[in-house]
């Protein structure tokens, strides 16, 4: 007898990639790269791509909220 067991799991991460951030902010990926380059948005360069921590994104948005 052969039993096949499928395991399903969800990996919760605290990081978003540039595309995910651009969709969330409704901005182009190039604009996100510009903000990263200007140090306006904190990101980690890892494995040839940038990863943005959710807390950094929240801080970025809060700093730019209209008052």
C-alpha angles and dihedrals in degrees: 000000000000121000121196115197119191115205119202123196140160121224111212112207133185093210135083128194125231093264093052091049092048091052092047094050094037090234131123121267088241090060090051090051088049091053090049092049091049090050091240090120118041114226140165119231104220130162094349095309140079123251121195119205113231091233090055090051091049091050091048091052094045092052090054100044116128111247 
